[in-house]
Amino acid sequence: MLGEYKKAIEDCDAAIEISPNLARAYVNRGRALRHLGQYEKALVDLNKAISIDDTLGSAYFNQAEAYQKLAETDLKDAKKLGYSRYRRHRQKHSLIACESQSCSTGYY
């Protein structure tokens, strides 16, 4: 199964190289990354897919799933580190920069 997701990512990489605005390729790559536990990378692709085509229900579904898994992982980490230590850790290591002007922390 792991090999299938890695192959899917390679196939999507090739499709995106040929057609950088192919939203479904970003959705499929994001879904594969989500299944591999790479939630932040998955969200980058899923957000890109939505920015290209905001009518793709599968992009929103996979985005929600990735956010949920990321939150579950974050909660486990927060419990291990203690909240204030965790918050500093998360801000330092987050890969997703806040895209909103109103975001005061710079991270989601």
C-alpha positions in Angstrom: 0.0 0.0 0.0 2.8 2.4 0.9 4.4 1.9 -2.5 1.1 2.7 -4.2 0.9 6.1 -2.5 4.5 6.9 -3.4 3.8 5.9 -7.0 0.6 8.0 -7.0 2.7 11.0 -5.8 5.2 10.4 -8.6 2.4 10.2 -11.2 0.9 13.4 -9.9 4.3 15.1 -9.9 4.6 14.3 -13.6 1.0 15.5 -14.4 1.7 18.8 -12.6 4.9 19.3 -14.4 3.0 18.9 -17.7 -0.1 20.9 -16.6 0.6 23.0 -13.5 -3.1 24.1 -13.3 -4.5 20.6 -13.2 -6.4 20.8 -9.9 -7.2 17.0 -9.7 -3.5 16.2 -9.7 -3.1 18.3 -6.6 -6.1 16.7 -5.0 -4.7 13.2 -5.8 -1.2 14.1 -4.6 -2.7 15.7 -1.4 -4.8 12.6 -0.8 -1.7 10.3 -1.1 0.3 12.6 1.2 -2.5 12.5 3.7 -2.5 8.7 3.7 1.2 8.7 4.3 0.7 11.0 7.3 2.3 14.0 5.7 -0.7 16.3 6.6 1.0 19.7 6.2 2.3 18.8 2.7 -1.1 17.4 1.9 -2.8 20.7 2.9 -0.5 22.7 0.7 -1.6 20.6 -2.3 -5.3 20.6 -1.4 -5.3 24.4 -0.8 -3.6 24.8 -4.3 -6.3 22.5 -5.8 -9.0 24.7 -4.3 -7.4 27.9 -5.5 -7.4 26.5 -9.0 -10.9 25.0 -8.9 -13.1 25.7 -5.9 -15.9 23.3 -7.0 -14.0 20.1 -6.3 -15.7 18.5 -3.4 -13.0 15.9 -3.0 -10.5 18.7 -2.4 -12.6 20.0 0.5 -13.2 16.5 1.9 -9.5 15.6 1.9 -8.6 19.0 3.3 -11.0 18.4 6.2 -9.5 15.0 6.8 -6.0 16.4 6.8 -6.9 19.1 9.2 -8.6 16.6 11.5 -5.5 14.3 11.5 -3.2 17.2 12.0 -5.3 18.4 14.9 -5.3 14.9 16.5 -1.5 14.8 16.1 -1.1 18.3 17.5 -3.3 17.4 20.5 -1.2 14.4 21.3 2.0 16.5 21.0 0.5 19.2 23.2 -0.4 16.7 25.9 3.2 15.4 25.8 4.9 18.8 25.9 2.5 20.9 27.9 0.6 23.6 26.2 3.0 26.6 26.4 6.0 24.5 25.4 3.9 23.0 22.6 2.7 26.3 21.3 6.3 27.6 21.0 7.3 24.3 19.3 4.4 24.4 16.8 5.1 28.0 15.8 8.8 27.2 15.3 8.2 24.1 13.2 5.0 24.8 11.3 5.3 24.4 7.5 2.0 26.2 6.8 2.4 30.0 6.9 -0.8 31.9 7.7 -2.2 33.3 4.5 -4.5 35.7 6.2 -3.5 39.3 7.0 -5.5 39.0 10.3 -3.4 36.1 11.6 -1.4 37.5 14.4 0.8 34.4 15.0 1.8 33.8 11.4 0.7 30.2 11.6 -2.6 28.3 11.4 
